[in-house]
Amino acid sequence: MAIWQRNRDAVREEKKDSETATLTTDEEWRQTLTAEQYYVCRMKGTEPPFSGKYNSNKADGAYLCVACGSELFSSDTKFDSGTGWPSFWAPVEKERVAMETDDSYGMRRVEVLCGGCGSHLGHVFDDGPRPTGLRFCINSLALDFKEKPRE
């Protein structure tokens, strides 16, 4: 299955007038995020495998962008990929994430970015489960979790 890809600038333009407030300066990002979150979200870093707080999270709820609060993934699409990072087979809506080619470290991958603020989230691969066949491999440091209220 081909991985769909969106242009990050086009997504930012679409979101310009939305509810999502984005920060614009490096200093604003540094004041808002922890040093570790800044490294992952703004410098395109990666947390060590099996170190993230959401890798083993099994609670029902929504995963949000730690930088802007945009809802990105649902616990309904989370699965255990065995890779050491939270993995999802689909975002809440395609428009919630942007993707672009990442040729770093001598390999070709597809980077996943927040559609609201452009923060680096992780990468997507085409070896995931049905129904999409995709594996969104996301850094816990790029996420917040909002647990679904119990009924």
C-alpha positions as CSV (number, residue, x, y, z in Angstrom):
1,M,0.0,0.0,0.0
2,A,1.4,3.4,-0.9
3,I,1.9,5.9,1.9
4,W,-0.1,9.1,1.2
5,Q,1.9,12.2,1.6
6,R,1.0,15.9,2.2
7,N,3.0,19.0,1.8
8,R,3.7,20.5,5.3
9,D,3.4,24.1,4.0
10,A,0.0,23.3,2.5
11,V,-1.2,21.9,5.8
12,R,0.0,24.9,7.7
13,E,-1.8,27.2,5.2
14,E,-5.0,25.2,5.7
15,K,-4.7,25.5,9.5
16,K,-3.8,29.2,9.5
17,D,-7.3,30.3,10.5
18,S,-8.2,27.3,12.7
19,E,-8.5,27.1,16.5
20,T,-5.0,25.8,16.8
21,A,-2.6,28.5,17.9
22,T,0.9,27.9,16.8
23,L,4.1,29.4,18.1
24,T,6.4,31.2,15.7
25,T,9.7,31.8,17.3
26,D,12.4,29.3,18.5
27,E,12.3,31.1,21.9
28,E,8.6,30.6,22.3
29,W,9.0,26.9,21.6
30,R,11.9,26.6,24.1
31,Q,9.7,28.3,26.8
32,T,6.7,26.1,26.1
33,L,8.4,22.6,25.7
34,T,10.7,20.8,28.0
35,A,14.3,20.3,26.7
36,E,13.5,16.7,25.8
37,Q,10.2,17.7,24.0
38,Y,12.0,20.5,22.2
39,Y,14.7,18.0,21.0
40,V,12.1,15.6,19.5
41,C,9.5,18.1,18.3
42,R,11.6,21.0,16.9
43,M,14.9,19.3,16.2
44,K,13.5,16.1,14.8
45,G,15.0,13.9,17.5
46,T,14.0,10.5,18.6
47,E,13.6,9.1,22.1
48,P,15.2,5.8,22.9
49,P,13.0,2.8,22.2
50,F,10.9,1.5,25.2
51,S,11.6,4.7,27.2
52,G,8.4,6.6,26.4
53,K,5.6,6.8,28.8
54,Y,2.9,6.0,26.2
55,N,4.6,2.9,24.6
56,S,2.7,0.5,27.0
57,N,-0.3,2.8,27.7
58,K,-3.6,0.8,27.3
59,A,-6.1,3.4,28.5
60,D,-8.9,4.6,26.3
61,G,-8.5,8.1,25.1
62,A,-6.9,10.5,22.6
63,Y,-3.3,11.3,21.9
64,L,-2.6,15.0,21.4
65,C,0.3,17.0,20.0
66,V,2.3,18.1,23.1
67,A,3.2,21.4,21.3
68,C,-0.2,22.6,20.2
69,G,-2.8,20.3,21.7
70,S,-4.2,19.1,18.3
71,E,-5.9,15.6,18.6
72,L,-3.8,13.3,16.5
73,F,-4.5,9.6,17.3
74,S,-7.1,7.5,19.1
75,S,-6.4,4.6,21.4
76,D,-8.8,2.7,19.1
77,T,-6.0,2.7,16.5
78,K,-3.1,2.0,18.8
79,F,-1.4,-1.4,18.6
80,D,1.7,-3.1,20.0
81,S,4.3,-3.1,17.2
82,G,7.1,-4.4,19.4
83,T,9.3,-1.5,18.2
84,G,9.5,0.4,21.5
85,W,7.4,3.4,20.4
86,P,3.6,4.0,20.5
87,S,2.3,2.8,17.2
88,F,-1.0,3.6,15.5
89,W,-2.5,2.3,12.2
90,A,-4.2,5.7,11.4
91,P,-4.5,9.3,12.6
92,V,-7.9,10.6,13.8
93,E,-8.2,12.4,10.4
94,K,-5.6,12.4,7.6
95,E,-5.4,16.2,7.8
96,R,-4.3,16.1,11.4
97,V,-0.8,14.9,10.3
98,A,1.5,16.0,7.5
99,M,4.1,13.8,5.9
100,E,7.3,14.4,4.0
101,T,10.3,12.4,2.8
102,D,13.1,12.1,5.3
103,D,16.5,11.1,3.8
104,S,18.5,11.5,7.0
105,Y,20.9,8.8,8.3
106,G,21.4,7.3,4.9
107,M,17.9,5.9,4.5
108,R,14.6,7.0,3.0
109,R,11.7,7.2,5.4
110,V,8.5,9.2,5.7
111,E,8.4,11.7,8.5
112,V,5.2,12.4,10.4
113,L,4.5,16.0,11.5
114,C,1.7,17.6,13.4
115,G,-0.7,19.2,10.9
116,G,-1.4,22.0,13.3
117,C,2.1,23.2,14.2
118,G,4.6,21.2,12.2
119,S,6.2,19.5,15.1
120,H,8.1,16.3,14.4
121,L,6.2,13.3,15.7
122,G,8.0,10.3,14.3
123,H,7.8,8.2,11.1
124,V,5.2,6.1,9.2
125,F,6.0,2.7,7.6
126,D,3.9,0.5,5.4
127,D,4.2,-2.7,7.5
128,G,1.3,-2.1,9.9
129,P,-1.9,-4.0,10.5
130,R,-5.2,-3.9,8.6
131,P,-7.2,-2.0,7.6
132,T,-4.6,0.6,6.5
133,G,-1.4,-1.5,6.5
134,L,0.4,1.6,8.0
135,R,2.5,1.9,11.2
136,F,2.7,5.4,12.6
137,C,5.7,5.1,14.9
138,I,5.4,8.1,17.2
139,N,7.6,9.5,20.0
140,S,5.9,9.6,23.4
141,L,7.7,12.9,24.0
142,A,5.7,14.4,21.2
143,L,2.4,13.4,22.7
144,D,0.0,14.2,25.5
145,F,-2.8,11.8,26.5
146,K,-6.3,12.7,27.4
147,E,-8.0,9.7,29.0
148,K,-11.6,9.1,28.0
149,P,-14.0,9.7,30.9
150,R,-15.5,6.5,32.3
151,E,-19.2,6.1,31.7
